[in-house]
C-alpha cells in the first residue's frame, strides 16, 4: 500500500475499534421475568422507541462476521464472569417476498446460505467437520408469534435472488449468532420483522420503510416472551 512504512502508528490506522472500547458491544443481559436474556441486534436503525422502552440489546454490526465476533466475545465474557444468559434473542429485520411486509415471525430454523462445498461432494449448506445439519432447528416457541424458516448470508437478497433460497425469509446475522450460542450451550430465539422483499430493492428507503411498524411488533413479541420460558430445552 502507498504510504506504509511498517511503523506501528501506520498499522494502527487500519485497525477497527476494539470490542472492549465499544460501549454498545458490551454484554448487558435483560431480566425477562426471572430469566436473564441477552438481546442481540445488528443495526441501530432497527432499535426503535418501543424496543427502547423494554430492552437494551448488544449491537453486533452488520453481517455474519461481525455478529459471530461480537456475540462470541460477549458470551465468553459472561461465561468468565459466571453469568451466561438463559437465552439469546436475535432480532431485527429480514427480507421475504412471500411473507407479510411489516409482519414479525419467529424462526423455527436457520441455515447458512453462503456455505457451499458441493464441489467436494458435500451437500450445500453443510460445514465440513461440523456436526450440524444444513438447517438448524430452533425449538423454542413464543405463543402467538407466527413461524418461518430463516436463511442467513452475507449478501442482501432482492428480486430474483430469492429464487435460489429454500427458506421463508432471509437475514445476515442469525446463523452466526446461533453458531456462537451453540458453542456456549445457550438457546437462541430468532425474531425477525419483514422490512422488504415484495419488490426488488432500489435503495436505503426500501429497507427503512417498515422499521417503525416492525419495532412495535417486535416489542409485542417480547411482551409474550416471559410466558413461554418453561418450554426452553434442558
N, C-alpha and C positions, 0 to 999 in steps of 0.2 A: 504493500500500500504506500502511496505517496505520503511523505511527511513522517513516516515511522522510523525512529532511530533506535528502537529497542529499549528505551528508558521506561522505568516503571510508571512515570507520570502519563506518558502517552498511552501505554497499555491500559491504564486505569480508565481512560476516557471511553473505552469500548465496553466496560462492564455495566450491566444493569444495576439498579438499586438492589442492595442486599435485602433478602426477605425479612431479616430481623430489624431492618431500618424502615420497613413499610408498616405504618400503623394499621392499615386496612388488611394486612396479611397476617395479623396475629390471631390465634385461635381464641374465640370467645363463645363457648357453648351457652345456649339459652336454656332456661328452665321452661319446659312444657309439662305442666302438671308436676309430677315428681321426677321427670326424666330430663337428663342433660342432652340437648340436641345441638349439633353443630350444623348451622345452615351455611350453604355454600352457593355463591353466585359468581358469574363471570364479569358482568359489566354494571357500572353504576346507573346506566340508563334504565336498567330493569328493576332497580330498587326504588320504588315509588313511595308515596306518602302512607298508603295503607300498610305496606310491609314495614315501614319505618316505625309505625306505632306498635309493632309486635315483636320484631326480631332484629338482631344485629348480625349480619352474615359475614363470613370470611370471603373476601373478594379475591378471586384467583387470577384475573386477567383472561384474555380471550384464547380459546383453543385448547387442545388436549395436552400439549406440552406444559403450558402454564398451569393448567388445572392439576395435572399429576404432580408437578413440582410443589406447588403451594399446599395442596391437601396432604401430601405425604409428609412434608415438613411440619405442618400443623399437627397431624396425628402423632408424629414422632415426639414432638414437644409435649403434647398432652400425655402421651404414654410415659415419658420420662418423669413427668410430674405425678404419675399415678392416677390420672383422671381422664382416661379415654371416654368419649361421649357414648351414650346408649345408642345413638343413631346419628347418621349424617343425612341431611336433606339437601339434595342438589336441585336447585330450582332456577327458573328463568324462562327465556323464550325459546321457541322451536319453530321450525318450518313444517308445513304439511299442505299438500294440495287436495287431501281427502277429508281432513278433519275441520271442524268449525273454526273459522278465523276468530281469534279472541277467546276461544274456549281453553280451559285448563284440564290437563289429562295427567293421570298417574302412569308412569312407565311400569309395565309388567315385565319387561325385559329390555336389555340394552346390548347392542352389537357394535363392533368396530369396523366400519366400512372401509377404512384405509388399509387394513391388514389383508394382503393378498400374496400368498406364497404358493399359488396354484401352479406356477411353472415348475415347482419341485414336487408336485403331487399332493400338496395339502389342500383341503377344502378352503375356499375363500372365507376369510373371517377368523380362521384358526391361527393362533400364535404358536409356532412350533416350540416344544419344550414346556408349554404351559398347559396344565390340566384344566382347561376351561372350554366349554362349548362355544361355538361361534355366536350364539345368542344366550346371554347370561340371564337367568330368571331373577326377578326381584320380588320375593314372596310377600313382602309387607303390603297391606291394603288399608286405605283410608275410606271408610264408608261414605258413599255418596259422590265420590270423585270418579268420573269415567276413566277407563283404562285404555292404554295404547302401547304398541311396540315402538321402541326407540332405537334409532341408528345414530352413532356418533362418528365424526370425522373432522379433519382439519379444514375442509373447504365449505363455503356457503353453497347450498343447493338451490337451484332455481330452474324453472321451466322444465325442459326435457331431462335435466339432471336427475329428476325423480324416477325416471324410467328404470334405472339400474338398481334402485334401492328397494329391498324387501323389508319394509317397515312402514308404520303409520305416520311417523314424524321423525324429524332429524334435528340434531343439535351438534355442538362442537366439544362439549366437555364431559358429558355424563359417563361415558365408558371409562375415561381416565380417572374420574372420581371413584367410580365403582371399583376399579382395579386397586387404587390406593386403600379403599375401605376393606377389600378382601385381604390385603396384606396385613392389616391390623385386626382383622376379625370383627369389624364394626358393620352392622347392617346399613345399607344405603336405601333411601327412598328418593325416587325421581319425580319431580313435579314440573311440568312444562306447559306454558301457555303458547298458543299458536299465533305468532306475530305476522306470518307471511306464508306464501306458497300457492294461494289460489290463482295468482297471476305471476308471471315472471317478474323478478325484481328489477327495478330501474334506478334505484338509488337508496340513500340512507333513510329517507322518509317512509319508504315502503316497509322498513323494519320497525320504525318507531310508532307507526300509526295506532297500533292496538296496545301499546305497552301500558297505558293508564288502565285500560279495561283488564288486562292481564294482572296488573298489580292488585286490583280489588279482588279478583277471583283467586289468585294465589293466597292472599290473606284469608279468604273464606276457607280455603282448603286447610290452612294451618290451624284455623279455629276448630276444625274437625279432628285434628291430629291426636290430641290427648286421649280421646275416647277409643282410639284404635291401638294403643301401645300394647295391650295384652295379647295382640296377635304376633308380636315380634318373635322370630325364630330363636330358639335357645342357642 
